[in-house]
Amino acid sequence: IIFCARNCLVHPLKQQCQQLGLRVGAVAGVSHMTDARRRDVLDKFATQQLDLLVATNAVEEGLDIPDCRFVIRFDKFDTTKSHIQGSGRARM
């Protein structure tokens, strides 16, 4: 998962990663996509239909992906809570 602080970075990063041949999904804030679309992308990532997920920090909390091995922060984290939430997504 690549976490971005701003919605405006999510889709450009997704496109850059797709150019590398990766299957990439993007999840942005509530005002930028429907709940159904967000759920669809998260389900595809959870079932390994996608190689990579680019998401805003808004999905850090409550995101449970058992097979996620890496978490990348495109932007610095602002709080200790944000760091803990984001790093807790990676499991081996």
PDB file of N, CA, C and O in Angstrom, chain B, residues numbered from 101:
ATOM      1  N   ILE B 101       0.858  -1.176   0.000  1.00  0.00           N
ATOM      2  CA  ILE B 101       0.000   0.000   0.000  1.00  0.00           C
ATOM      3  C   ILE B 101       0.900   1.233   0.000  1.00  0.00           C
ATOM      4  O   ILE B 101       1.877   1.307   0.745  1.00  0.00           O
ATOM      5  N   ILE B 102       0.553   2.195  -0.846  1.00  0.00           N
ATOM      6  CA  ILE B 102       1.204   3.501  -0.799  1.00  0.00           C
ATOM      7  C   ILE B 102       0.184   4.483  -0.247  1.00  0.00           C
ATOM      8  O   ILE B 102      -0.872   4.687  -0.846  1.00  0.00           O
ATOM      9  N   PHE B 103       0.493   5.088   0.885  1.00  0.00           N
ATOM     10  CA  PHE B 103      -0.381   6.092   1.484  1.00  0.00           C
ATOM     11  C   PHE B 103       0.057   7.488   1.052  1.00  0.00           C
ATOM     12  O   PHE B 103       1.242   7.821   1.090  1.00  0.00           O
ATOM     13  N   CYS B 104      -0.914   8.295   0.642  1.00  0.00           N
ATOM     14  CA  CYS B 104      -0.688   9.692   0.256  1.00  0.00           C
ATOM     15  C   CYS B 104      -1.484  10.587   1.192  1.00  0.00           C
ATOM     16  O   CYS B 104      -2.561  10.212   1.654  1.00  0.00           O
ATOM     17  N   ALA B 105      -0.960  11.746   1.464  1.00  0.00           N
ATOM     18  CA  ALA B 105      -1.662  12.687   2.335  1.00  0.00           C
ATOM     19  C   ALA B 105      -2.774  13.427   1.599  1.00  0.00           C
ATOM     20  O   ALA B 105      -3.733  13.884   2.222  1.00  0.00           O
ATOM     21  N   ARG B 106      -2.650  13.549   0.275  1.00  0.00           N
ATOM     22  CA  ARG B 106      -3.620  14.348  -0.482  1.00  0.00           C
ATOM     23  C   ARG B 106      -4.265  13.529  -1.599  1.00  0.00           C
ATOM     24  O   ARG B 106      -3.616  12.707  -2.246  1.00  0.00           O
ATOM     25  N   ASN B 107      -5.554  13.775  -1.806  1.00  0.00           N
ATOM     26  CA  ASN B 107      -6.295  13.099  -2.868  1.00  0.00           C
ATOM     27  C   ASN B 107      -5.691  13.346  -4.241  1.00  0.00           C
ATOM     28  O   ASN B 107      -5.705  12.456  -5.091  1.00  0.00           O
ATOM     29  N   CYS B 108      -5.165  14.534  -4.468  1.00  0.00           N
ATOM     30  CA  CYS B 108      -4.658  14.899  -5.796  1.00  0.00           C
ATOM     31  C   CYS B 108      -3.452  14.058  -6.223  1.00  0.00           C
ATOM     32  O   CYS B 108      -3.090  14.066  -7.400  1.00  0.00           O
ATOM     33  N   LEU B 109      -2.830  13.342  -5.302  1.00  0.00           N
ATOM     34  CA  LEU B 109      -1.676  12.501  -5.635  1.00  0.00           C
ATOM     35  C   LEU B 109      -2.046  11.056  -5.943  1.00  0.00           C
ATOM     36  O   LEU B 109      -1.266  10.338  -6.569  1.00  0.00           O
ATOM     37  N   VAL B 110      -3.211  10.632  -5.517  1.00  0.00           N
ATOM     38  CA  VAL B 110      -3.579   9.220  -5.614  1.00  0.00           C
ATOM     39  C   VAL B 110      -3.584   8.720  -7.059  1.00  0.00           C
ATOM     40  O   VAL B 110      -2.923   7.728  -7.367  1.00  0.00           O
ATOM     41  N   HIS B 111      -4.309   9.382  -7.937  1.00  0.00           N
ATOM     42  CA  HIS B 111      -4.427   8.888  -9.313  1.00  0.00           C
ATOM     43  C   HIS B 111      -3.148   9.056 -10.136  1.00  0.00           C
ATOM     44  O   HIS B 111      -2.826   8.160 -10.916  1.00  0.00           O
ATOM     45  N   PRO B 112      -2.403  10.161 -10.001  1.00  0.00           N
ATOM     46  CA  PRO B 112      -1.114  10.216 -10.717  1.00  0.00           C
ATOM     47  C   PRO B 112      -0.145   9.106 -10.281  1.00  0.00           C
ATOM     48  O   PRO B 112       0.554   8.533 -11.116  1.00  0.00           O
ATOM     49  N   LEU B 113      -0.102   8.808  -8.988  1.00  0.00           N
ATOM     50  CA  LEU B 113       0.760   7.714  -8.518  1.00  0.00           C
ATOM     51  C   LEU B 113       0.275   6.376  -9.057  1.00  0.00           C
ATOM     52  O   LEU B 113       1.078   5.528  -9.447  1.00  0.00           O
ATOM     53  N   LYS B 114      -1.046   6.189  -9.076  1.00  0.00           N
ATOM     54  CA  LYS B 114      -1.616   4.955  -9.633  1.00  0.00           C
ATOM     55  C   LYS B 114      -1.175   4.791 -11.086  1.00  0.00           C
ATOM     56  O   LYS B 114      -0.741   3.712 -11.488  1.00  0.00           O
ATOM     57  N   GLN B 115      -1.286   5.854 -11.866  1.00  0.00           N
ATOM     58  CA  GLN B 115      -0.921   5.788 -13.279  1.00  0.00           C
ATOM     59  C   GLN B 115       0.576   5.493 -13.469  1.00  0.00           C
ATOM     60  O   GLN B 115       0.949   4.715 -14.347  1.00  0.00           O
ATOM     61  N   GLN B 116       1.415   6.106 -12.657  1.00  0.00           N
ATOM     62  CA  GLN B 116       2.853   5.843 -12.744  1.00  0.00           C
ATOM     63  C   GLN B 116       3.170   4.376 -12.462  1.00  0.00           C
ATOM     64  O   GLN B 116       3.997   3.771 -13.145  1.00  0.00           O
ATOM     65  N   CYS B 117       2.514   3.812 -11.462  1.00  0.00           N
ATOM     66  CA  CYS B 117       2.744   2.413 -11.097  1.00  0.00           C
ATOM     67  C   CYS B 117       2.188   1.462 -12.159  1.00  0.00           C
ATOM     68  O   CYS B 117       2.764   0.403 -12.405  1.00  0.00           O
ATOM     69  N   GLN B 118       1.077   1.836 -12.783  1.00  0.00           N
ATOM     70  CA  GLN B 118       0.526   1.023 -13.866  1.00  0.00           C
ATOM     71  C   GLN B 118       1.486   0.982 -15.052  1.00  0.00           C
ATOM     72  O   GLN B 118       1.575  -0.036 -15.739  1.00  0.00           O
ATOM     73  N   GLN B 119       2.199   2.069 -15.297  1.00  0.00           N
ATOM     74  CA  GLN B 119       3.171   2.099 -16.387  1.00  0.00           C
ATOM     75  C   GLN B 119       4.329   1.134 -16.142  1.00  0.00           C
ATOM     76  O   GLN B 119       5.054   0.773 -17.069  1.00  0.00           O
ATOM     77  N   LEU B 120       4.494   0.727 -14.900  1.00  0.00           N
ATOM     78  CA  LEU B 120       5.522  -0.266 -14.555  1.00  0.00           C
ATOM     79  C   LEU B 120       4.998  -1.694 -14.714  1.00  0.00           C
ATOM     80  O   LEU B 120       5.722  -2.661 -14.478  1.00  0.00           O
ATOM     81  N   GLY B 121       3.733  -1.812 -15.115  1.00  0.00           N
ATOM     82  CA  GLY B 121       3.144  -3.130 -15.331  1.00  0.00           C
ATOM     83  C   GLY B 121       2.432  -3.715 -14.124  1.00  0.00           C
ATOM     84  O   GLY B 121       2.065  -4.890 -14.128  1.00  0.00           O
ATOM     85  N   LEU B 122       2.236  -2.908 -13.096  1.00  0.00           N
ATOM     86  CA  LEU B 122       1.551  -3.384 -11.893  1.00  0.00           C
ATOM     87  C   LEU B 122       0.038  -3.230 -12.037  1.00  0.00           C
ATOM     88  O   LEU B 122      -0.449  -2.322 -12.711  1.00  0.00           O
ATOM     89  N   ARG B 123      -0.684  -4.127 -11.398  1.00  0.00           N
ATOM     90  CA  ARG B 123      -2.147  -4.005 -11.304  1.00  0.00           C
ATOM     91  C   ARG B 123      -2.418  -3.154 -10.072  1.00  0.00           C
ATOM     92  O   ARG B 123      -2.166  -3.584  -8.946  1.00  0.00           O
ATOM     93  N   VAL B 124      -2.932  -1.948 -10.286  1.00  0.00           N
ATOM     94  CA  VAL B 124      -3.026  -0.956  -9.210  1.00  0.00           C
ATOM     95  C   VAL B 124      -4.450  -0.459  -9.049  1.00  0.00           C
ATOM     96  O   VAL B 124      -5.143  -0.172 -10.025  1.00  0.00           O
ATOM     97  N   GLY B 125      -4.876  -0.361  -7.783  1.00  0.00           N
ATOM     98  CA  GLY B 125      -6.158   0.240  -7.452  1.00  0.00           C
ATOM     99  C   GLY B 125      -5.921   1.508  -6.657  1.00  0.00           C
ATOM    100  O   GLY B 125      -4.874   1.676  -6.032  1.00  0.00           O
ATOM    101  N   ALA B 126      -6.898   2.397  -6.683  1.00  0.00           N
ATOM    102  CA  ALA B 126      -6.785   3.659  -5.962  1.00  0.00           C
ATOM    103  C   ALA B 126      -8.008   3.858  -5.083  1.00  0.00           C
ATOM    104  O   ALA B 126      -9.137   3.595  -5.499  1.00  0.00           O
ATOM    105  N   VAL B 127      -7.772   4.324  -3.863  1.00  0.00           N
ATOM    106  CA  VAL B 127      -8.855   4.635  -2.932  1.00  0.00           C
ATOM    107  C   VAL B 127      -8.612   6.043  -2.409  1.00  0.00           C
ATOM    108  O   VAL B 127      -7.593   6.327  -1.780  1.00  0.00           O
ATOM    109  N   ALA B 128      -9.581   6.918  -2.686  1.00  0.00           N
ATOM    110  CA  ALA B 128      -9.471   8.307  -2.254  1.00  0.00           C
ATOM    111  C   ALA B 128     -10.530   8.595  -1.199  1.00  0.00           C
ATOM    112  O   ALA B 128     -11.311   7.718  -0.832  1.00  0.00           O
ATOM    113  N   GLY B 129     -10.548   9.819  -0.724  1.00  0.00           N
ATOM    114  CA  GLY B 129     -11.472  10.219   0.330  1.00  0.00           C
ATOM    115  C   GLY B 129     -12.929  10.083  -0.047  1.00  0.00           C
ATOM    116  O   GLY B 129     -13.269   9.863  -1.209  1.00  0.00           O
ATOM    117  N   VAL B 130     -13.780  10.217   0.943  1.00  0.00           N
ATOM    118  CA  VAL B 130     -15.225  10.019   0.797  1.00  0.00           C
ATOM    119  C   VAL B 130     -15.814  10.892  -0.305  1.00  0.00           C
ATOM    120  O   VAL B 130     -16.689  10.441  -1.045  1.00  0.00           O
ATOM    121  N   SER B 131     -15.358  12.109  -0.423  1.00  0.00           N
ATOM    122  CA  SER B 131     -15.925  13.015  -1.422  1.00  0.00           C
ATOM    123  C   SER B 131     -15.425  12.724  -2.841  1.00  0.00           C
ATOM    124  O   SER B 131     -15.902  13.334  -3.798  1.00  0.00           O
ATOM    125  N   HIS B 132     -14.479  11.806  -2.985  1.00  0.00           N
ATOM    126  CA  HIS B 132     -13.885  11.541  -4.289  1.00  0.00           C
ATOM    127  C   HIS B 132     -14.288  10.217  -4.921  1.00  0.00           C
ATOM    128  O   HIS B 132     -13.965   9.971  -6.083  1.00  0.00           O
ATOM    129  N   MET B 133     -14.989   9.356  -4.181  1.00  0.00           N
ATOM    130  CA  MET B 133     -15.472   8.106  -4.763  1.00  0.00           C
ATOM    131  C   MET B 133     -16.606   7.539  -3.922  1.00  0.00           C
ATOM    132  O   MET B 133     -16.719   7.834  -2.732  1.00  0.00           O
ATOM    133  N   THR B 134     -17.437   6.731  -4.546  1.00  0.00           N
ATOM    134  CA  THR B 134     -18.581   6.163  -3.837  1.00  0.00           C
ATOM    135  C   THR B 134     -18.121   5.061  -2.896  1.00  0.00           C
ATOM    136  O   THR B 134     -17.043   4.492  -3.069  1.00  0.00           O
ATOM    137  N   ASP B 135     -18.940   4.769  -1.907  1.00  0.00           N
ATOM    138  CA  ASP B 135     -18.631   3.674  -0.983  1.00  0.00           C
ATOM    139  C   ASP B 135     -18.534   2.350  -1.721  1.00  0.00           C
ATOM    140  O   ASP B 135     -17.671   1.525  -1.418  1.00  0.00           O
ATOM    141  N   ALA B 136     -19.425   2.145  -2.697  1.00  0.00           N
ATOM    142  CA  ALA B 136     -19.433   0.890  -3.454  1.00  0.00           C
ATOM    143  C   ALA B 136     -18.130   0.729  -4.242  1.00  0.00           C
ATOM    144  O   ALA B 136     -17.550  -0.357  -4.264  1.00  0.00           O
ATOM    145  N   ARG B 137     -17.674   1.789  -4.880  1.00  0.00           N
ATOM    146  CA  ARG B 137     -16.427   1.730  -5.650  1.00  0.00           C
ATOM    147  C   ARG B 137     -15.237   1.500  -4.726  1.00  0.00           C
ATOM    148  O   ARG B 137     -14.345   0.712  -5.043  1.00  0.00           O
ATOM    149  N   ARG B 138     -15.221   2.178  -3.596  1.00  0.00           N
ATOM    150  CA  ARG B 138     -14.149   2.008  -2.610  1.00  0.00           C
ATOM    151  C   ARG B 138     -14.099   0.564  -2.119  1.00  0.00           C
ATOM    152  O   ARG B 138     -13.028  -0.039  -2.045  1.00  0.00           O
ATOM    153  N   ARG B 139     -15.256   0.021  -1.789  1.00  0.00           N
ATOM    154  CA  ARG B 139     -15.349  -1.362  -1.313  1.00  0.00           C
ATOM    155  C   ARG B 139     -14.859  -2.340  -2.389  1.00  0.00           C
ATOM    156  O   ARG B 139     -14.164  -3.310  -2.085  1.00  0.00           O
ATOM    157  N   ASP B 140     -15.232  -2.075  -3.653  1.00  0.00           N
ATOM    158  CA  ASP B 140     -14.814  -2.931  -4.771  1.00  0.00           C
ATOM    159  C   ASP B 140     -13.293  -2.956  -4.905  1.00  0.00           C
ATOM    160  O   ASP B 140     -12.701  -4.025  -5.051  1.00  0.00           O
ATOM    161  N   VAL B 141     -12.665  -1.796  -4.857  1.00  0.00           N
ATOM    162  CA  VAL B 141     -11.207  -1.722  -4.976  1.00  0.00           C
ATOM    163  C   VAL B 141     -10.533  -2.423  -3.793  1.00  0.00           C
ATOM    164  O   VAL B 141      -9.578  -3.176  -3.982  1.00  0.00           O
ATOM    165  N   LEU B 142     -11.018  -2.184  -2.597  1.00  0.00           N
ATOM    166  CA  LEU B 142     -10.437  -2.827  -1.407  1.00  0.00           C
ATOM    167  C   LEU B 142     -10.602  -4.341  -1.455  1.00  0.00           C
ATOM    168  O   LEU B 142      -9.693  -5.073  -1.063  1.00  0.00           O
ATOM    169  N   ASP B 143     -11.748  -4.818  -1.931  1.00  0.00           N
ATOM    170  CA  ASP B 143     -11.969  -6.266  -2.072  1.00  0.00           C
ATOM    171  C   ASP B 143     -11.002  -6.874  -3.086  1.00  0.00           C
ATOM    172  O   ASP B 143     -10.465  -7.958  -2.862  1.00  0.00           O
ATOM    173  N   LYS B 144     -10.783  -6.182  -4.191  1.00  0.00           N
ATOM    174  CA  LYS B 144      -9.847  -6.673  -5.208  1.00  0.00           C
ATOM    175  C   LYS B 144      -8.429  -6.739  -4.663  1.00  0.00           C
ATOM    176  O   LYS B 144      -7.691  -7.676  -4.968  1.00  0.00           O
ATOM    177  N   PHE B 145      -8.045  -5.757  -3.863  1.00  0.00           N
ATOM    178  CA  PHE B 145      -6.707  -5.778  -3.260  1.00  0.00           C
ATOM    179  C   PHE B 145      -6.604  -6.915  -2.245  1.00  0.00           C
ATOM    180  O   PHE B 145      -5.593  -7.616  -2.196  1.00  0.00           O
ATOM    181  N   ALA B 146      -7.634  -7.094  -1.445  1.00  0.00           N
ATOM    182  CA  ALA B 146      -7.631  -8.137  -0.413  1.00  0.00           C
ATOM    183  C   ALA B 146      -7.576  -9.533  -1.018  1.00  0.00           C
ATOM    184  O   ALA B 146      -7.024 -10.451  -0.411  1.00  0.00           O
ATOM    185  N   THR B 147      -8.143  -9.699  -2.210  1.00  0.00           N
ATOM    186  CA  THR B 147      -8.157 -11.015  -2.862  1.00  0.00           C
ATOM    187  C   THR B 147      -7.039 -11.149  -3.901  1.00  0.00           C
ATOM    188  O   THR B 147      -7.057 -12.062  -4.726  1.00  0.00           O
ATOM    189  N   GLN B 148      -6.079 -10.241  -3.853  1.00  0.00           N
ATOM    190  CA  GLN B 148      -4.872 -10.250  -4.684  1.00  0.00           C
ATOM    191  C   GLN B 148      -5.151 -10.140  -6.178  1.00  0.00           C
ATOM    192  O   GLN B 148      -4.368 -10.620  -6.997  1.00  0.00           O
ATOM    193  N   GLN B 149      -6.273  -9.506  -6.531  1.00  0.00           N
ATOM    194  CA  GLN B 149      -6.520  -9.183  -7.932  1.00  0.00           C
ATOM    195  C   GLN B 149      -5.755  -7.920  -8.325  1.00  0.00           C
ATOM    196  O   GLN B 149      -5.599  -7.611  -9.507  1.00  0.00           O
ATOM    197  N   LEU B 150      -5.287  -7.202  -7.315  1.00  0.00           N
ATOM    198  CA  LEU B 150      -4.447  -6.020  -7.517  1.00  0.00           C
ATOM    199  C   LEU B 150      -3.115  -6.245  -6.798  1.00  0.00           C
ATOM    200  O   LEU B 150      -3.071  -6.841  -5.721  1.00  0.00           O
ATOM    201  N   ASP B 151      -2.035  -5.761  -7.409  1.00  0.00           N
ATOM    202  CA  ASP B 151      -0.711  -5.880  -6.793  1.00  0.00           C
ATOM    203  C   ASP B 151      -0.448  -4.782  -5.782  1.00  0.00           C
ATOM    204  O   ASP B 151       0.300  -4.969  -4.822  1.00  0.00           O
ATOM    205  N   LEU B 152      -1.074  -3.630  -6.007  1.00  0.00           N
ATOM    206  CA  LEU B 152      -0.749  -2.443  -5.232  1.00  0.00           C
ATOM    207  C   LEU B 152      -1.993  -1.597  -5.024  1.00  0.00           C
ATOM    208  O   LEU B 152      -2.861  -1.513  -5.893  1.00  0.00           O
ATOM    209  N   LEU B 153      -2.061  -0.987  -3.880  1.00  0.00           N
ATOM    210  CA  LEU B 153      -3.147  -0.065  -3.559  1.00  0.00           C
ATOM    211  C   LEU B 153      -2.537   1.289  -3.235  1.00  0.00           C
ATOM    212  O   LEU B 153      -1.656   1.392  -2.382  1.00  0.00           O
ATOM    213  N   VAL B 154      -3.007   2.327  -3.919  1.00  0.00           N
ATOM    214  CA  VAL B 154      -2.609   3.702  -3.614  1.00  0.00           C
ATOM    215  C   VAL B 154      -3.817   4.331  -2.927  1.00  0.00           C
ATOM    216  O   VAL B 154      -4.917   4.344  -3.481  1.00  0.00           O
ATOM    217  N   ALA B 155      -3.610   4.849  -1.727  1.00  0.00           N
ATOM    218  CA  ALA B 155      -4.742   5.328  -0.933  1.00  0.00           C
ATOM    219  C   ALA B 155      -4.386   6.564  -0.133  1.00  0.00           C
ATOM    220  O   ALA B 155      -3.221   6.812   0.177  1.00  0.00           O
ATOM    221  N   THR B 156      -5.405   7.331   0.192  1.00  0.00           N
ATOM    222  CA  THR B 156      -5.201   8.458   1.090  1.00  0.00           C
ATOM    223  C   THR B 156      -5.100   7.937   2.525  1.00  0.00           C
ATOM    224  O   THR B 156      -5.479   6.803   2.819  1.00  0.00           O
ATOM    225  N   ASN B 157      -4.592   8.771   3.390  1.00  0.00           N
ATOM    226  CA  ASN B 157      -4.457   8.398   4.795  1.00  0.00           C
ATOM    227  C   ASN B 157      -5.804   8.118   5.442  1.00  0.00           C
ATOM    228  O   ASN B 157      -5.862   7.512   6.512  1.00  0.00           O
ATOM    229  N   ALA B 158      -6.878   8.547   4.812  1.00  0.00           N
ATOM    230  CA  ALA B 158      -8.215   8.356   5.372  1.00  0.00           C
ATOM    231  C   ALA B 158      -8.574   6.882   5.547  1.00  0.00           C
ATOM    232  O   ALA B 158      -9.411   6.554   6.388  1.00  0.00           O
ATOM    233  N   VAL B 159      -7.963   5.992   4.778  1.00  0.00           N
ATOM    234  CA  VAL B 159      -8.299   4.578   4.905  1.00  0.00           C
ATOM    235  C   VAL B 159      -7.351   3.807   5.824  1.00  0.00           C
ATOM    236  O   VAL B 159      -7.440   2.583   5.925  1.00  0.00           O
ATOM    237  N   GLU B 160      -6.449   4.520   6.490  1.00  0.00           N
ATOM    238  CA  GLU B 160      -5.528   3.842   7.413  1.00  0.00           C
ATOM    239  C   GLU B 160      -6.274   3.087   8.505  1.00  0.00           C
ATOM    240  O   GLU B 160      -5.988   1.923   8.786  1.00  0.00           O
ATOM    241  N   GLU B 161      -7.227   3.767   9.109  1.00  0.00           N
ATOM    242  CA  GLU B 161      -7.959   3.192  10.226  1.00  0.00           C
ATOM    243  C   GLU B 161      -9.006   2.214   9.724  1.00  0.00           C
ATOM    244  O   GLU B 161      -9.787   2.536   8.829  1.00  0.00           O
ATOM    245  N   GLY B 162      -9.021   1.045  10.287  1.00  0.00           N
ATOM    246  CA  GLY B 162     -10.039   0.072   9.952  1.00  0.00           C
ATOM    247  C   GLY B 162      -9.738  -0.759   8.725  1.00  0.00           C
ATOM    248  O   GLY B 162     -10.503  -1.668   8.402  1.00  0.00           O
ATOM    249  N   LEU B 163      -8.652  -0.479   8.034  1.00  0.00           N
ATOM    250  CA  LEU B 163      -8.290  -1.257   6.854  1.00  0.00           C
ATOM    251  C   LEU B 163      -7.613  -2.539   7.316  1.00  0.00           C
ATOM    252  O   LEU B 163      -6.594  -2.496   8.006  1.00  0.00           O
ATOM    253  N   ASP B 164      -8.182  -3.686   6.934  1.00  0.00           N
ATOM    254  CA  ASP B 164      -7.618  -4.963   7.364  1.00  0.00           C
ATOM    255  C   ASP B 164      -7.339  -5.827   6.139  1.00  0.00           C
ATOM    256  O   ASP B 164      -8.244  -6.457   5.591  1.00  0.00           O
ATOM    257  N   ILE B 165      -6.095  -5.847   5.723  1.00  0.00           N
ATOM    258  CA  ILE B 165      -5.654  -6.638   4.582  1.00  0.00           C
ATOM    259  C   ILE B 165      -4.623  -7.635   5.100  1.00  0.00           C
ATOM    260  O   ILE B 165      -3.471  -7.258   5.320  1.00  0.00           O
ATOM    261  N   PRO B 166      -5.000  -8.885   5.299  1.00  0.00           N
ATOM    262  CA  PRO B 166      -4.102  -9.856   5.915  1.00  0.00           C
ATOM    263  C   PRO B 166      -2.789 -10.095   5.166  1.00  0.00           C
ATOM    264  O   PRO B 166      -1.765 -10.346   5.802  1.00  0.00           O
ATOM    265  N   ASP B 167      -2.794 -10.024   3.843  1.00  0.00           N
ATOM    266  CA  ASP B 167      -1.600 -10.368   3.073  1.00  0.00           C
ATOM    267  C   ASP B 167      -0.800  -9.162   2.587  1.00  0.00           C
ATOM    268  O   ASP B 167      -0.036  -9.283   1.629  1.00  0.00           O
ATOM    269  N   CYS B 168      -0.955  -8.025   3.212  1.00  0.00           N
ATOM    270  CA  CYS B 168      -0.196  -6.840   2.826  1.00  0.00           C
ATOM    271  C   CYS B 168       1.204  -6.927   3.430  1.00  0.00           C
ATOM    272  O   CYS B 168       1.357  -7.069   4.643  1.00  0.00           O
ATOM    273  N   ARG B 169       2.221  -6.842   2.576  1.00  0.00           N
ATOM    274  CA  ARG B 169       3.591  -7.011   3.062  1.00  0.00           C
ATOM    275  C   ARG B 169       4.367  -5.711   3.220  1.00  0.00           C
ATOM    276  O   ARG B 169       5.328  -5.646   3.987  1.00  0.00           O
ATOM    277  N   PHE B 170       3.951  -4.678   2.496  1.00  0.00           N
ATOM    278  CA  PHE B 170       4.690  -3.426   2.557  1.00  0.00           C
ATOM    279  C   PHE B 170       3.750  -2.235   2.644  1.00  0.00           C
ATOM    280  O   PHE B 170       2.687  -2.218   2.023  1.00  0.00           O
ATOM    281  N   VAL B 171       4.156  -1.250   3.417  1.00  0.00           N
ATOM    282  CA  VAL B 171       3.450   0.024   3.483  1.00  0.00           C
ATOM    283  C   VAL B 171       4.467   1.118   3.181  1.00  0.00           C
ATOM    284  O   VAL B 171       5.516   1.209   3.818  1.00  0.00           O
ATOM    285  N   ILE B 172       4.133   1.939   2.200  1.00  0.00           N
ATOM    286  CA  ILE B 172       5.003   3.045   1.807  1.00  0.00           C
ATOM    287  C   ILE B 172       4.257   4.340   2.074  1.00  0.00           C
ATOM    288  O   ILE B 172       3.084   4.476   1.727  1.00  0.00           O
ATOM    289  N   ARG B 173       4.933   5.271   2.680  1.00  0.00           N
ATOM    290  CA  ARG B 173       4.368   6.596   2.901  1.00  0.00           C
ATOM    291  C   ARG B 173       4.952   7.527   1.854  1.00  0.00           C
ATOM    292  O   ARG B 173       6.150   7.810   1.861  1.00  0.00           O
ATOM    293  N   PHE B 174       4.103   8.000   0.955  1.00  0.00           N
ATOM    294  CA  PHE B 174       4.569   8.952  -0.049  1.00  0.00           C
ATOM    295  C   PHE B 174       4.875  10.285   0.616  1.00  0.00           C
ATOM    296  O   PHE B 174       5.837  10.963   0.254  1.00  0.00           O
ATOM    297  N   ASP B 175       4.057  10.654   1.586  1.00  0.00           N
ATOM    298  CA  ASP B 175       4.255  11.887   2.356  1.00  0.00           C
ATOM    299  C   ASP B 175       4.612  11.499   3.781  1.00  0.00           C
ATOM    300  O   ASP B 175       4.349  10.374   4.206  1.00  0.00           O
ATOM    301  N   LYS B 176       5.199  12.409   4.506  1.00  0.00           N
ATOM    302  CA  LYS B 176       5.498  12.122   5.914  1.00  0.00           C
ATOM    303  C   LYS B 176       4.193  12.006   6.710  1.00  0.00           C
ATOM    304  O   LYS B 176       3.188  12.624   6.361  1.00  0.00           O
ATOM    305  N   PHE B 177       4.220  11.224   7.761  1.00  0.00           N
ATOM    306  CA  PHE B 177       3.047  11.141   8.624  1.00  0.00           C
ATOM    307  C   PHE B 177       3.066  12.292   9.604  1.00  0.00           C
ATOM    308  O   PHE B 177       4.126  12.752  10.028  1.00  0.00           O
ATOM    309  N   ASP B 178       1.869  12.754   9.962  1.00  0.00           N
ATOM    310  CA  ASP B 178       1.758  13.940  10.816  1.00  0.00           C
ATOM    311  C   ASP B 178       1.685  13.630  12.299  1.00  0.00           C
ATOM    312  O   ASP B 178       2.057  14.457  13.130  1.00  0.00           O
ATOM    313  N   THR B 179       1.205  12.438  12.632  1.00  0.00           N
ATOM    314  CA  THR B 179       1.040  12.099  14.051  1.00  0.00           C
ATOM    315  C   THR B 179       1.561  10.692  14.325  1.00  0.00           C
ATOM    316  O   THR B 179       1.717   9.883  13.410  1.00  0.00           O
ATOM    317  N   THR B 180       1.821  10.423  15.569  1.00  0.00           N
ATOM    318  CA  THR B 180       2.228   9.074  15.968  1.00  0.00           C
ATOM    319  C   THR B 180       1.111   8.086  15.670  1.00  0.00           C
ATOM    320  O   THR B 180       1.365   6.963  15.234  1.00  0.00           O
ATOM    321  N   LYS B 181      -0.124   8.506  15.907  1.00  0.00           N
ATOM    322  CA  LYS B 181      -1.269   7.630  15.620  1.00  0.00           C
ATOM    323  C   LYS B 181      -1.294   7.245  14.145  1.00  0.00           C
ATOM    324  O   LYS B 181      -1.538   6.086  13.810  1.00  0.00           O
ATOM    325  N   SER B 182      -1.048   8.195  13.278  1.00  0.00           N
ATOM    326  CA  SER B 182      -1.022   7.940  11.840  1.00  0.00           C
ATOM    327  C   SER B 182       0.074   6.930  11.495  1.00  0.00           C
ATOM    328  O   SER B 182      -0.142   6.031  10.683  1.00  0.00           O
ATOM    329  N   HIS B 183       1.227   7.076  12.101  1.00  0.00           N
ATOM    330  CA  HIS B 183       2.330   6.140  11.868  1.00  0.00           C
ATOM    331  C   HIS B 183       1.943   4.730  12.312  1.00  0.00           C
ATOM    332  O   HIS B 183       2.177   3.764  11.586  1.00  0.00           O
ATOM    333  N   ILE B 184       1.361   4.611  13.486  1.00  0.00           N
ATOM    334  CA  ILE B 184       0.969   3.305  14.015  1.00  0.00           C
ATOM    335  C   ILE B 184      -0.126   2.676  13.154  1.00  0.00           C
ATOM    336  O   ILE B 184      -0.060   1.490  12.831  1.00  0.00           O
ATOM    337  N   GLN B 185      -1.137   3.473  12.782  1.00  0.00           N
ATOM    338  CA  GLN B 185      -2.228   2.963  11.948  1.00  0.00           C
ATOM    339  C   GLN B 185      -1.693   2.459  10.610  1.00  0.00           C
ATOM    340  O   GLN B 185      -2.043   1.362  10.175  1.00  0.00           O
ATOM    341  N   GLY B 186      -0.867   3.237   9.972  1.00  0.00           N
ATOM    342  CA  GLY B 186      -0.347   2.869   8.656  1.00  0.00           C
ATOM    343  C   GLY B 186       0.587   1.678   8.704  1.00  0.00           C
ATOM    344  O   GLY B 186       0.474   0.766   7.884  1.00  0.00           O
ATOM    345  N   SER B 187       1.500   1.673   9.645  1.00  0.00           N
ATOM    346  CA  SER B 187       2.453   0.576   9.722  1.00  0.00           C
ATOM    347  C   SER B 187       1.786  -0.717  10.165  1.00  0.00           C
ATOM    348  O   SER B 187       2.298  -1.805   9.899  1.00  0.00           O
ATOM    349  N   GLY B 188       0.657  -0.606  10.832  1.00  0.00           N
ATOM    350  CA  GLY B 188      -0.086  -1.800  11.254  1.00  0.00           C
ATOM    351  C   GLY B 188      -0.743  -2.533  10.107  1.00  0.00           C
ATOM    352  O   GLY B 188      -1.248  -3.639  10.300  1.00  0.00           O
ATOM    353  N   ARG B 189      -0.754  -1.947   8.907  1.00  0.00           N
ATOM    354  CA  ARG B 189      -1.347  -2.603   7.740  1.00  0.00           C
ATOM    355  C   ARG B 189      -0.424  -3.681   7.194  1.00  0.00           C
ATOM    356  O   ARG B 189      -0.889  -4.636   6.572  1.00  0.00           O
ATOM    357  N   ALA B 190       0.867  -3.540   7.416  1.00  0.00           N
ATOM    358  CA  ALA B 190       1.835  -4.503   6.858  1.00  0.00           C
ATOM    359  C   ALA B 190       1.966  -5.701   7.782  1.00  0.00           C
ATOM    360  O   ALA B 190       2.167  -5.570   8.990  1.00  0.00           O
ATOM    361  N   ARG B 191       1.846  -6.867   7.175  1.00  0.00           N
ATOM    362  CA  ARG B 191       2.012  -8.132   7.930  1.00  0.00           C
ATOM    363  C   ARG B 191       2.782  -9.102   7.066  1.00  0.00           C
ATOM    364  O   ARG B 191       2.707  -9.056   5.838  1.00  0.00           O
ATOM    365  N   MET B 192       3.506  -9.961   7.701  1.00  0.00           N
ATOM    366  CA  MET B 192       4.245 -10.965   6.931  1.00  0.00           C
ATOM    367  C   MET B 192       3.785 -12.342   7.280  1.00  0.00           C
ATOM    368  O   MET B 192       4.294 -13.320   6.732  1.00  0.00           O
TER     369      MET B 192
END
